[in-house]
Amino acid sequence: MKELPTDDPLFGKGRVRIDGRKLHPAYLVEVKKPSESKGPYDYYKIRATIPAEQAFRPLNEGGCSLVK
């Protein structure tokens, strides 16, 4: 499983690292004003996308016994 890329509807494309953590981009969002919303469930504006490598703790800082 760790060798296959992942793609799920909530978090999008990613991968599972050797320590079992799923890495995926993180998003900084802002809630829209009601006047900006164009339909049902149109609540957020994506302000920034943080790459997976920056969004999660580095592998060498995790202390996972599976990595040693």
Secondary structure, 3 states (H helix, E strand, C coil): CCCCEEEECCCEEEEECCCCCEECCEEEEEECCCCCCCCCCCCEEEEEEECHHHHCCCHHHCCCCCCC
